[in-house]
């Protein structure tokens, strides 16, 4: 039997804030597994695992819209769609890594020039 977590408990277990979890629910990236009689969302271990994936992806700089295609593919269980979504995200990650490397070079050059001028 899977565990049953409140919004705060599920968020804490996944390393997210309550606000983030509610945002991801509102965007359809995470679906509560149940509701209490008073209407409060409940989450199980599968929901927490999904939330961990989303937290890792957004923490790495991926946008919710970019993550959405993977989540939809996972939800429908279509292996081809999952593979395509993974390739698409891999390309986005590669592009961002290249941009970060370029930025690192520009920063190094710019900061080096400032340090050289300061030494004069």
PyMOL commands that set and color helices and strands:
alter all, ss='L'
color gray80, all
select helices_A, chain A and resi 7-14+18-26+45-59+64-76+79-119
alter helices_A, ss='H'
color red, helices_A
select strands_A, chain A and resi 34-35+41-42
alter strands_A, ss='S'
color yellow, strands_A
deselect
rebuild
show_as cartoon
